Amino acid sequence: MKKLSEKPLIIDAVIVLKANSGIKILGLPILHRIILSAYQAGIKNFLLLGKAGIEEKDLVRSLKEDRRIKSKEIQIDYWSLPDNIAENTVSAKIESGHNFWLISGEVVILEKALALNPSSAGIWQQPLILTAEKKLIPTATPSAPCLIICPNFIWPALVESWKAGQIDDQTWLIAWLLKQYSARVDEIAEDWLIKINSVADRKKAITALLQTARKPQDGFIARHFNRRISLFFTRYLASLKISPTFLSVLNFLIGLSGAVLCALGKNYFFFLAGAFLFEFSSIFDGCDGEVARLTYQTSEKGGLADVIFDALTYILFFSALAVGLYRNRQNTIFLWLLGLFLGSISWYYFNLYHFSKSSGIGNKIFLLAKEVEAQGKKSQNVRLTDRLAAKLAFALRRDFFATMVFLTIALNLSSFLLYLVVIGSLMESTYVHFFRSRQVENNCPENQASLDLT
């Protein structure tokens, strides 16, 4: 019999383990996914209530050994029948004023469903039931799963219901909370909380989770075409335990293969195949980030590697295009264009590096485009170049740019494309240089002081 500490418990969420808690959704057991999703919403202290089955204990052991869990400030306690049925289990108290979540271990939860922070909302007088069911009737079995926020004073009764095996019965639990504590009911979106009981439920959960991997900054082409394709691949890649970094390397090799085909430059079909791989690399580029977000493996190093590989793919492809055109047409103008491209792109990344350092955007390069767009939308004191840059910023999005490259080469306009890219890179690098200079000047202490005085 396990003796528990008399110190008040600090619990943010109580998870009732179920037979389905170990089912994997996109490569992660449901229990792991609940805890990692909850952690993203600011929940750190968990109590697992179980029945001491062999599979259950193995699941909890794998949870505590998971590097994603171990690398975070997550506290997990596990109580099981009959191990923790001692009297002091019931007498153990939740820290005063600390409300907590009650979660079934067989549901897939989207992070937005956990946005409410019950521990910071003071002392609650009644439980709150969150469900997609419009009206809960105590005598009927709820068709939709529920999330429950419990005031700390119901803890002893909750433990008693667990010991009696009643907490597993959602119908009894809802009826008990409604009758005994006059629980309030709020409605949430149906796909925010999905109970996994069938293959159809798993498909529904996977679809809902995949939609969360989209990015708000996606351009038109990414939103309506590229992201649909990358999510199709991610649906299967996430279940294969492939690291996002491996996918970044693989995507770079796809782009590199396109560059090699263009550099060979034997005929139109070599350029077309290279352009296709460049476009496919742009689409597949979404998979590493999607897998990272869906399996909770995001990291600063992974983001930086993705940015570096994207930049290398871009530089190598257009350098190879210039080499291929020279080999195909024996015209030295393409070597001159190669030199101009490499010089301008080096200047561009030099300024981009210093802008990222001074502005604090780090490897989130897309924020530069957003900054440029925002600069052009200001109503006063906006230069003509800023307005033009804001209008053309969409062309810098990789989804649009890669599609434009493929279509231009498909129309057998490779030479025109190279001229366009070289001129564009010269203009882009020049603009970014002066944009960075203005930002540094505006942020210097002397100018800030003069602005404050005026």
N, C-alpha and C positions, 0 to 999 in steps of 0.2 A: 504494500500500500504506500503510495507516494505522498509524502508530507509536503504541504504547500506553505509558502511563506505567508505570514500574517500581514505583511505589508500590503496596502491597497493596490489592486491591479490597475495598470494603465493599459486599457484596451481601446483601440479605435474601431476594430471590427471583429465580430465573432462569426466564424465560418462553420456551418454544420456540414461535415463531410458526408458524401453520398457515394453510392456504388459507381456512379458515372463521373466522379471527380477526377479520375485518372485518364479519361478519354482525351485524346489529343486533337486539338483544333489548330490547323496551320502549324504543326510541329510542336505545340506546347500543350501539356495537360491542362485541363480546365482549372484545376486548383492553382497551378503556377500562374496561369493567365489572370485569374481573379486578383491574386496578390500583387502582381506586377502592374496591372491596370490600376488597382487601388493606390499603389505607391505613387504612380504618376499623378494621382489626384490628391496627394498629400497625406495618405493614410500609411502609418508606419508600424503600428503595434497590433498584432493579430493573435487571436486565440482560436485554435482548431478544436472542434468537438467531434469525437469519433467513437468507434466501437471496438477498437483494438484488433481489427482483422489483419491478416498477414499482408494482403495487398495494400491495405490502408497504411500500415506502418512503413512499407516499402515506398509508398508515394510520399509520405511525410519526410522520410529519410532523403529521398531524391530532391525534394524541395529544399531542404536545409543545406544540401551539398551543391545546389545549382549556383554556378559562379555569378549569375545575374542577381541572385538573392544575396549572396555573401558579399558582393561588392557594394551593397547599398545598406543604409541604416534601417534595416528591417528587423523587428523583433517578433519571433514566432514561438508561441507556446502551444503544446499539444496535450489535450486532456482526452482520455479514453475510458470507456466503461469496460471492466469494473475498476481500473487502476485508480481513478480519481473520485471514488464514490465516498470518500471519507467525510466526516461531518464538517471538517474545516473547509471543504470545497464549497459548501453552501454558505458558510460564514464569511468566505472570502468576499471582499467588497471591491466594486469598481471605484476608482478615485472620485472623490466628491465633485459633483458638477460635470462629470465626464460622460457625455452621451456616446453611444456607439452604434455601429451598423450591425445588423443581423442579416447574414447572407447565406443562401443555400449553395452548397458546394457543387451544384450541377448546372449552374447558369454561366453564360458568357455575358460579361458586362462591358459596355462601352464606357470609356472614361467619363464622358459627359454626364452619364447617369449618376456619377459619384461626385459631381461638382459641388454639391452642398456639403459644407463642413460642419457636422453636428457638434463636434467638440468645442467649437468656438461660438456656439449659439446660446450659451447660458444653460440654465436648468430648464428642461422641458417638462411640461405637465402631463403630456400624453405621447404615445408612440406615433410615428408618421409612417404610413405604408405607401410606397411608391409602386405603381403598377400601371400597365397599359389597359387594364380592365376599367371601364368607365364607372361601374357601380359594383361594389363588393357586398354580397349578401352572406351573412354569417352561416346560413343553412345550406349554401351551395358551394361546390368545389370551384375555386377560382381557376379559370381557364388560362390565365396569364400568370407568369412568375412574378414574385414581389421582392422588393428591397425594403427593409424595415430599419428605421432609425429609432433606437430605444433609449428612453431616459434611464439613468443609472439605477433608479430606485426599483426597477422591475427585475434587477439581476438575480436576487435569490429565487424568485418564482420561476425565472427562466431556467436556472440550473435544475430546479426540481422537475420541470417539464422535460428537460433533457434526460435526467435519470430515469424518468418514467417512460421514456421512449416516445413522448407525445410531440416533441419539437420537430420530428421528421414528417409529421402529418400537416401539410400546409393548410388543409381545410380547418383542422382543429386550431392551429396556431392563429390564423386570421380571425376565426370566431372568438377565440380567447381574448385577443387584443382588442377587438371591437367591443365585446361585451364587458370585459373586466376593466379596461383602461380607456374606453371611448376613443380608440385610435382614430386619427385623421387619415384621410386618403387623398393622395394627389396623383394625377395621371402623368405618365411619361410616355415617350414614343415607343412603339412596339418593338422596334429593332434595337433599342438601347439595352434590352435585357431579354435574353433568349435561353429558355430552358432546354437542355439537350436530352431528349428522350428517344429520338429516332434519326435515321439517315437524313430525312427532310429537315429536321432541326439543325443538324450539322451543316448542311448546305446553306441554310438561311443564316446561320452564324458566320460562316466563312464569307458570304456575300457582304454582310454588314461590316465585318472587320476589314475586308479589302477596301471598302469605300473610305475607311478612316485613313488609308495610306495615301490618299490623294493630297496634293499640296495646294493651298489657296493661291499661290503665285503662278500656277500652271497657266500657260498661254492657251489660245483657242485651239491650236492643233494638238497640243498635249492633252487638253481637257477632253476633247471629243474623239481623238484617234490614238495617239501614242500611249496615253495612260491606260486605255482599254486593253491594248495589246500587252503592255508590260505587266498589268495586273493578272492577265491570263497566265503568263509565265510564273509570276510570283505565287499564285495559288498552289503550284506544284513545288516550286523551289523552296518555299518556306517549310515544307514538310520533309525536306531531304537533309536537314542539318548542315546546309552549306553556309559558310560564313559570308557576310556582306563584303568583306575584303576580297575574298576569292571571286565573287561576282564582279567586283570592280576591276580586278586583274583580267578576268575573262572578257569583260566588255572592252577593255583596252586592247586586248589581242584581236578582237573583232575589228575595231577601228584600224589597228595596225595592218591587218590583212588587207583592208580596203586601200590603205596607203601604198602597200607593196604592189597591188594590182595596177594602181594608177601610175606608179613609178616605172613599171615595165612598159607601159604605154604602147603596146604592140598595135592595138587597133581600138575602134570605138567600143567594142564589147568589154575590153579590159577596163576602160574608164567607167562604163556603165556598171559593171560588177563592183568596182571600187566604190562608186557613189552609192550603190545599194547597201553595201556593208557600212558605209559611213552613216547612212540614214538609219539602218537597223541598229547600229551602235547607239545612236541618239535615243531610240526607243528602249532598247535593253538597258540603257543607263539608269532608267527609273527603278530597275529591279533591286539593285543593291540597297538603295534607301528604303524601298518598300519592305524588303525582307528585314532590314534592321529595325524599322519601326514596329512591324508586326510581331517580331520575336524579341523585342526589347534589347537590341544589341547596338543601339546608336552610341557613337563615341566621337570625340573631337578628332582623334587620329583617323577614324574611318571617313569622316567628312573631308578632312584635309587630303587624304589619299584620293578620294573621288574627284576633288577639284584639280589636283595635279594630273591625274590620268585624263581628265577632260581636256585640259590645256595641251597636254602632249599629243592627244589624238588630233586636235585642231591644227597644231603646228605641223605635225608629221604629214597629215593628209594633204594640206595645201603646198607644202614643200615637195611632196611626192608628185602632186599634180603638175607643178612647174617642171620637175625633172622629166616626167612622162611626156609632156608636151614637147620639151626640147628633144628627147630621143625620137619622138614620132615625126617631128617636122624639121629638126636640125636648124632651128632658128635660135640664135643666142639671146634674143630679146626675152625669152622665158627664163634664162639664167639671171638677167638683170632684174626681172620681176621677182625671182626667188630672193635675191639679195635685198631688194626693197621690202619684201614681205618679212623676212627674218629681222631686219633692222627695226621696222615699225612695230612688229609684235613684241620684240624685246623691250622697246621703249614703253609699250602699253603695259606689259606685265610688271615692269619696274615701277611705273606710276601706280598701278593697281595694288602692288605689294605695300607701298608706302601709304596709300589711301586706306587700306584695310587696317594698317597698324594705327594710324592717327585717328580713324573714325571708330575703331573698335568692332567692326563687322566681322573680323576674323576670316574664316573660310566661307562665309555666306556671301558669295560674290553677287548673287542675284539682288542683294540689297543696294548695290551700286546702281543698277538699272532703275530700281524703285526710287532711289534718291534723285536720279536724273529726271525721271518722270515727274516727281513731286516739285522739283525746281522749276520745271517748265510750266506748271499749273499755277504758280504764284501770280497774284493779280498785279503786283507792283514791282518795279525795278527788275524786270526779267529781260535778259539779253535775247536778241534774235537767235543766236546760236543755241541758247538753252531751250527756247521754244521748239526749234527744229530737232534738237537732240531728243526732247521729250516725245515728239511725234514719231521719231524713227527708232525709239528704244525697243519697240516690239521686235524689230529685225535682229536684235542681239540675242533674243531668246533662242535657245538651242533647238527647240522643236521647230520653229519657223525656219531658222537658218538651214538646218540639215535638210528639210523638205525642199527648200529653194535650191540647194546645191544638187540634190538628186534630180529634180525636174529640169534644171538647166543643163546638166550633163546628158540627161536622157534626150534632150532636144539637140544634142551634138553642138552645144555652145560652150565647150570646155575653156576655150581661149578667152571668150567674153567673161566667163565666170572668174577666171584668174585675174584679169584686169580689174574686175569689179571688187574682188576681195582685197587686192593690193591697195587700190585707191581707198576703199572703205577702211582698211586697217590703218592707213596713214592718217585719215581724217579722225578715226576713233582714238588713236593714240595721242594725237595732238589735242583733241578736245579733253580727254581724260587728264592730260598733263595740266592744262589750264584750269580745269574743274578742281583738281586736287590742290593746285596752288591757291585758288580762291578759298577753298575750304580751310586750308591751313592758315591763311591770312585772317579769315573771319573768326577763327577759333583762338587766335593768339591773345594773351592776356591784355595787351595794350589796347587792341581793338574792342575787346569785350568791355574794358573799363570806359572807353569813349562812348560806346553804345549805351552803357548804363547811365552815363552823365546826361546824355541827350534824352 
